[in-house]
Amino acid sequence: MKYPDFFNQTPTITLKDDLSDFLGTFEDGIIEFSYLDIVKSAGHSCPTVAGAYLITYYGLKALYQDSIPQRGSIQVEFKEDIEDGVAGVIGTVISNITGATVNTGFKGIGGKFNRNDLMFYNSDNNSNVRFTRLDTNESVDVYYDPSTIGADPMMQPLMQKTMQGIATKEEKQTFGKLWQQRVEQIFLNSNNIVKVS
């Protein structure tokens, strides 16, 4: 499986999952997610998928400081409706990492490990995403704006040719490389395009 090198150079997200520990899935319930893991589940890499990953990375880092985030104990809120724009895509990525779901997650064992009713849309917050710790009720708001990372001028015409089925093999490859170069730049400039409050 070949993919851009920068997938392996992005920061990873480590969490502790008590359900995983209980069922003996990962030692001590420690789980590490990479951007590559998320790209595999999403099926592609784009500014939205990268943004969702970075939102989660910076949000959990701010929320838990020096401690390990507790997977399954994090509430996630979006101001948008699940069908608005890319909110559902972002929600899916964040759900994969945090375990939080609207009503499609694991229902628990003996009153523990429930993953339902931890993700909410149409919430009363102005940020892209709000993360809340269930143990302390502390929250952080995360804002993501990649607009300063412009696309290469060649991307649009190459995309059109590819969509119309008239691009050469080389043009298709060039489009893909340019697309992923923009995603890479989002990671490289993440300190400027992701804000937490």
C-alpha beads as a LAMMPS data file, in Angstrom:
LAMMPS data file: protein, C-alpha beads

197 atoms
196 bonds

1 atom types
1 bond types

-500.0 500.0 xlo xhi
-500.0 500.0 ylo yhi
-500.0 500.0 zlo zhi

Masses

1 110.0

Atoms # bond

1 1 1 0.000 0.000 0.000
2 1 1 1.564 3.256 -1.143
3 1 1 0.597 6.656 0.193
4 1 1 2.170 10.110 0.735
5 1 1 5.113 10.133 3.171
6 1 1 3.617 12.898 5.306
7 1 1 0.903 10.507 6.557
8 1 1 3.608 8.954 8.754
9 1 1 4.926 12.314 9.942
10 1 1 1.722 13.682 11.469
11 1 1 1.264 13.619 15.258
12 1 1 -0.559 10.622 16.698
13 1 1 -3.440 10.672 19.181
14 1 1 -3.181 8.402 22.232
15 1 1 -6.189 7.598 24.405
16 1 1 -7.145 5.165 27.166
17 1 1 -10.229 3.089 26.459
18 1 1 -11.662 1.313 29.514
19 1 1 -13.825 -0.927 27.322
20 1 1 -10.753 -2.035 25.394
21 1 1 -8.967 -2.713 28.688
22 1 1 -11.963 -4.641 30.079
23 1 1 -12.191 -6.864 26.998
24 1 1 -8.427 -7.394 26.742
25 1 1 -8.200 -5.772 23.335
26 1 1 -5.232 -3.468 23.984
27 1 1 -2.918 -3.672 26.992
28 1 1 -4.119 -1.248 29.679
29 1 1 -6.655 0.014 27.115
30 1 1 -4.073 2.278 25.478
31 1 1 -4.977 3.071 21.862
32 1 1 -2.965 5.155 19.414
33 1 1 -4.533 6.641 16.303
34 1 1 -2.500 7.933 13.369
35 1 1 -3.661 10.043 10.464
36 1 1 -3.133 6.960 8.287
37 1 1 -5.635 5.039 10.457
38 1 1 -8.236 7.743 9.884
39 1 1 -7.517 7.971 6.153
40 1 1 -8.086 4.227 5.861
41 1 1 -11.481 4.434 7.548
42 1 1 -12.483 7.576 5.627
43 1 1 -11.202 6.162 2.341
44 1 1 -9.455 9.388 1.389
45 1 1 -7.314 12.296 2.579
46 1 1 -8.607 15.844 2.157
47 1 1 -8.715 19.179 4.031
48 1 1 -11.906 18.088 5.818
49 1 1 -10.539 14.752 7.054
50 1 1 -7.247 16.410 8.018
51 1 1 -9.182 19.172 9.769
52 1 1 -11.280 16.720 11.762
53 1 1 -8.131 14.905 12.829
54 1 1 -6.406 18.148 13.843
55 1 1 -9.507 19.432 15.642
56 1 1 -9.481 16.260 17.724
57 1 1 -5.726 16.315 18.295
58 1 1 -5.619 19.907 19.534
59 1 1 -8.961 19.715 21.341
60 1 1 -8.033 16.663 23.400
61 1 1 -4.548 18.015 24.054
62 1 1 -6.041 21.199 25.539
63 1 1 -8.804 19.369 27.403
64 1 1 -6.592 16.789 29.093
65 1 1 -3.305 18.725 29.309
66 1 1 -0.702 16.201 30.523
67 1 1 -3.093 13.295 31.172
68 1 1 -4.296 10.690 28.664
69 1 1 -7.725 11.394 27.115
70 1 1 -10.383 8.887 28.169
71 1 1 -12.028 7.365 25.099
72 1 1 -15.762 6.919 25.655
73 1 1 -15.848 9.684 28.287
74 1 1 -15.803 12.677 25.947
75 1 1 -18.877 14.592 24.783
76 1 1 -18.710 16.195 21.333
77 1 1 -20.940 19.051 20.145
78 1 1 -21.364 20.669 16.721
79 1 1 -23.190 23.892 15.959
80 1 1 -24.209 22.528 12.534
81 1 1 -26.817 19.936 11.674
82 1 1 -25.401 16.520 10.786
83 1 1 -26.436 17.075 7.150
84 1 1 -24.942 20.566 6.866
85 1 1 -21.844 20.808 4.691
86 1 1 -19.153 18.422 5.933
87 1 1 -20.350 18.228 9.568
88 1 1 -21.220 14.546 9.192
89 1 1 -17.793 13.742 7.750
90 1 1 -16.054 15.560 10.589
91 1 1 -18.326 13.840 13.098
92 1 1 -17.456 10.405 11.722
93 1 1 -13.718 11.036 12.061
94 1 1 -14.112 12.366 15.606
95 1 1 -16.374 9.445 16.499
96 1 1 -13.741 6.971 15.310
97 1 1 -11.169 8.559 17.610
98 1 1 -13.207 9.463 20.702
99 1 1 -15.811 6.689 20.562
100 1 1 -18.607 9.256 20.915
101 1 1 -21.764 8.600 18.877
102 1 1 -25.256 10.034 18.545
103 1 1 -27.191 6.767 18.888
104 1 1 -25.271 4.175 16.855
105 1 1 -22.550 3.267 19.330
106 1 1 -22.009 0.479 21.825
107 1 1 -24.788 0.436 24.416
108 1 1 -22.546 -0.716 27.242
109 1 1 -22.174 -3.616 29.655
110 1 1 -23.831 -3.477 33.057
111 1 1 -24.289 0.274 32.850
112 1 1 -20.677 0.946 31.858
113 1 1 -18.895 1.715 28.584
114 1 1 -21.912 3.319 26.867
115 1 1 -20.936 5.249 23.709
116 1 1 -24.411 6.539 22.779
117 1 1 -25.654 10.088 23.428
118 1 1 -22.136 11.519 23.510
119 1 1 -22.287 13.376 20.176
120 1 1 -24.694 16.225 19.502
121 1 1 -25.495 18.371 16.471
122 1 1 -27.372 21.705 16.389
123 1 1 -25.769 22.664 19.689
124 1 1 -25.568 26.158 21.107
125 1 1 -21.880 26.880 20.517
126 1 1 -20.074 29.108 18.041
127 1 1 -16.988 26.956 17.508
128 1 1 -16.588 24.196 14.955
129 1 1 -16.499 21.599 17.732
130 1 1 -16.809 21.610 21.521
131 1 1 -15.258 18.774 23.538
132 1 1 -16.366 18.170 27.140
133 1 1 -14.865 15.799 29.702
134 1 1 -17.618 13.824 31.414
135 1 1 -15.562 13.402 34.586
136 1 1 -14.906 17.106 35.207
137 1 1 -17.407 18.880 32.902
138 1 1 -14.538 20.983 31.561
139 1 1 -14.950 22.053 27.919
140 1 1 -12.835 23.430 25.103
141 1 1 -13.964 25.001 21.842
142 1 1 -11.989 24.322 18.677
143 1 1 -11.949 26.468 15.527
144 1 1 -10.588 25.253 12.185
145 1 1 -10.000 27.550 9.206
146 1 1 -7.726 26.269 6.390
147 1 1 -8.565 29.171 4.051
148 1 1 -5.029 30.544 4.260
149 1 1 -3.715 27.353 2.652
150 1 1 -4.461 28.004 -1.001
151 1 1 -4.703 25.401 -3.716
152 1 1 -2.207 25.217 -6.554
153 1 1 -3.669 27.025 -9.619
154 1 1 -3.322 23.825 -11.660
155 1 1 -5.622 21.849 -9.355
156 1 1 -8.936 23.165 -10.683
157 1 1 -8.329 22.515 -14.395
158 1 1 -6.788 19.119 -13.632
159 1 1 -9.772 18.226 -11.450
160 1 1 -12.157 19.186 -14.249
161 1 1 -10.293 17.080 -16.800
162 1 1 -10.183 14.138 -14.412
163 1 1 -13.896 14.412 -13.606
164 1 1 -14.704 14.574 -17.325
165 1 1 -12.614 11.476 -17.986
166 1 1 -10.280 13.225 -20.432
167 1 1 -7.186 13.580 -18.224
168 1 1 -4.093 11.582 -19.080
169 1 1 -2.603 9.201 -16.520
170 1 1 0.122 11.758 -15.792
171 1 1 -2.457 14.540 -15.315
172 1 1 -4.449 12.377 -12.873
173 1 1 -1.286 11.665 -10.902
174 1 1 -0.343 15.344 -10.874
175 1 1 -3.797 16.290 -9.594
176 1 1 -3.529 13.747 -6.769
177 1 1 -0.069 14.974 -5.802
178 1 1 -1.191 18.603 -5.755
179 1 1 -4.255 17.689 -3.698
180 1 1 -2.171 15.899 -1.082
181 1 1 0.441 18.671 -1.053
182 1 1 -2.302 21.042 0.125
183 1 1 -3.299 18.598 2.865
184 1 1 0.340 18.339 3.914
185 1 1 0.551 22.135 4.132
186 1 1 -2.478 22.120 6.432
187 1 1 -0.604 19.840 8.829
188 1 1 2.592 21.871 8.556
189 1 1 0.692 25.091 9.357
190 1 1 -1.770 23.598 11.846
191 1 1 -0.667 25.919 14.659
192 1 1 -2.027 28.824 12.643
193 1 1 -5.257 27.312 11.372
194 1 1 -6.522 25.470 14.474
195 1 1 -7.427 27.564 17.509
196 1 1 -8.596 26.320 20.910
197 1 1 -10.330 28.351 23.593

Bonds

1 1 1 2
2 1 2 3
3 1 3 4
4 1 4 5
5 1 5 6
6 1 6 7
7 1 7 8
8 1 8 9
9 1 9 10
10 1 10 11
11 1 11 12
12 1 12 13
13 1 13 14
14 1 14 15
15 1 15 16
16 1 16 17
17 1 17 18
18 1 18 19
19 1 19 20
20 1 20 21
21 1 21 22
22 1 22 23
23 1 23 24
24 1 24 25
25 1 25 26
26 1 26 27
27 1 27 28
28 1 28 29
29 1 29 30
30 1 30 31
31 1 31 32
32 1 32 33
33 1 33 34
34 1 34 35
35 1 35 36
36 1 36 37
37 1 37 38
38 1 38 39
39 1 39 40
40 1 40 41
41 1 41 42
42 1 42 43
43 1 43 44
44 1 44 45
45 1 45 46
46 1 46 47
47 1 47 48
48 1 48 49
49 1 49 50
50 1 50 51
51 1 51 52
52 1 52 53
53 1 53 54
54 1 54 55
55 1 55 56
56 1 56 57
57 1 57 58
58 1 58 59
59 1 59 60
60 1 60 61
61 1 61 62
62 1 62 63
63 1 63 64
64 1 64 65
65 1 65 66
66 1 66 67
67 1 67 68
68 1 68 69
69 1 69 70
70 1 70 71
71 1 71 72
72 1 72 73
73 1 73 74
74 1 74 75
75 1 75 76
76 1 76 77
77 1 77 78
78 1 78 79
79 1 79 80
80 1 80 81
81 1 81 82
82 1 82 83
83 1 83 84
84 1 84 85
85 1 85 86
86 1 86 87
87 1 87 88
88 1 88 89
89 1 89 90
90 1 90 91
91 1 91 92
92 1 92 93
93 1 93 94
94 1 94 95
95 1 95 96
96 1 96 97
97 1 97 98
98 1 98 99
99 1 99 100
100 1 100 101
101 1 101 102
102 1 102 103
103 1 103 104
104 1 104 105
105 1 105 106
106 1 106 107
107 1 107 108
108 1 108 109
109 1 109 110
110 1 110 111
111 1 111 112
112 1 112 113
113 1 113 114
114 1 114 115
115 1 115 116
116 1 116 117
117 1 117 118
118 1 118 119
119 1 119 120
120 1 120 121
121 1 121 122
122 1 122 123
123 1 123 124
124 1 124 125
125 1 125 126
126 1 126 127
127 1 127 128
128 1 128 129
129 1 129 130
130 1 130 131
131 1 131 132
132 1 132 133
133 1 133 134
134 1 134 135
135 1 135 136
136 1 136 137
137 1 137 138
138 1 138 139
139 1 139 140
140 1 140 141
141 1 141 142
142 1 142 143
143 1 143 144
144 1 144 145
145 1 145 146
146 1 146 147
147 1 147 148
148 1 148 149
149 1 149 150
150 1 150 151
151 1 151 152
152 1 152 153
153 1 153 154
154 1 154 155
155 1 155 156
156 1 156 157
157 1 157 158
158 1 158 159
159 1 159 160
160 1 160 161
161 1 161 162
162 1 162 163
163 1 163 164
164 1 164 165
165 1 165 166
166 1 166 167
167 1 167 168
168 1 168 169
169 1 169 170
170 1 170 171
171 1 171 172
172 1 172 173
173 1 173 174
174 1 174 175
175 1 175 176
176 1 176 177
177 1 177 178
178 1 178 179
179 1 179 180
180 1 180 181
181 1 181 182
182 1 182 183
183 1 183 184
184 1 184 185
185 1 185 186
186 1 186 187
187 1 187 188
188 1 188 189
189 1 189 190
190 1 190 191
191 1 191 192
192 1 192 193
193 1 193 194
194 1 194 195
195 1 195 196
196 1 196 197
